[in-house]
Amino acid sequence: MTKKEKIINNFGILKLSTIKEMLDEILMKAEKEKKSYQDLLYDLTNIEVKAKQKRARNRRFKQSKLNPEKTIESFNFNFQESISEKEVNQLLDFEWIEQAFNLVFLGPPGVGKTHLANGIGIRAVNTGYKVLFLNMDQLIKILKTRKVIKKNERLFKKIHKTDVLVIDEVGYLPIKKEEANSFFQLITDLYEQTSLIITSNKGFGKWAEIMGDQIITTAVLDRIMHHSEIFNLSGKSYRLENREKIL
């Protein structure tokens, strides 16, 4: 085994897969540009670090359950004028995540609530945060069945380890009192520990109808709203205005 083969073998043992694959290219470039040993070492380590960061980002995104198509860049701020691009950009510094603040998007169907929540979630993943996107129905099923379905128990644990939990479509379907109790317990567990992004087609005044209990609703809202930024979106449905027609 030559010295070069031993080096490549060492890279494999150290799990430096990117350097292992690109070694010839890196060495040729270093020789051509007459790089110092220090510069060569920097290039080697920098390439591997960037590759590891990319793989970690891809893992976070896969686990997040976010929609890759609903990005901030594809959001139509000209159509939805009740929130400005400047306001959204201010959220992308993610200081609110560091302070465990919550974001709440309220408004009728089709005004862009889910798109914004998803787009902010993607940016958070790209920045290095762990995000999980669930609609309210999915979340309730996880809370109800986590003790009997292993997959949902794993998701329940993941919820508690995430930096940002996106809860989409709160209010589309009513929940039972027992389910409301489980939801309250989760919100209590995450309070001041994990940031929430919540979308709802119902104003806070109607949340008691969703949960079927005024006391539980008040307790849930008290924790969500204590550290929060609330956005009321209005206007026409983007889906209806841009519907595709067969004829």
C-alpha positions, 0 to 999 in steps of 0.5 A: 500500500502506497503512502497515498493509499494509506492516507485515503484509508485513514480518511475512511477510518476517520469518516472524512468521506468528502476529503477522501473522494476529492483528494486528487482534485484538492492536491492538484489544485494545491500544487497548481496554486503553490499553496502552503501546507497551512492553506492546504490543511485549511482547504481540506478541513473547510471542505469537510466541514461544509459537507458535514453542515450540508448533510446535517441540514438535509437531515434536519429538513427531512425530519422537519416534514416541511414542504420544500416548495412553500418558501419565503422567496415564493410567497406573494407579498403583493397579493397578501398586503396585511403583512410586509416583506420587511416584517417577515425579514425581521423574523428571519434573524431568529432572535425570537427562537432564542427567546422562546417566543411564539408566532401566531398567524390568524386569518381565513383560509387561503391568505398565506398562513401555512405558506408563511409558517412553512417558509419561516420553518425552512429558513430556521432549518437552514440556519441550524435550528430543529423544526417540526411541522404538524397540522393540529389533527396530526398532533392530536393523533400523536398525543392520543396514540403515543403510548400504543404506537412506537412511531408516534412515541418517537415523534412525541419525544422529537417534539420535546427536542425541537427548537420550533414546533409548527402547529398548522390549521388549529380550528379546522376540526373541533377536539374532545375535552380529553384531547384538549387536556393533552394539548394543554399539557403539551403547551405547558411542557413547551412553554418558555422552552420551545418556540411555536408557530401556530396558524388558525382560521379562528380568532382567539375568541372562538378557540373555546368552541374548538376545545370545548372548554373555556378554562382549558382554552384560557390556560392554553392561550395564556401560555401561547400569548405570553411571549408572542407576535400575532399577525392577523392576515386578511384578504381573498383566498390566493388559491381561489384567485389562482385556481386552475381550470379544466375548461 
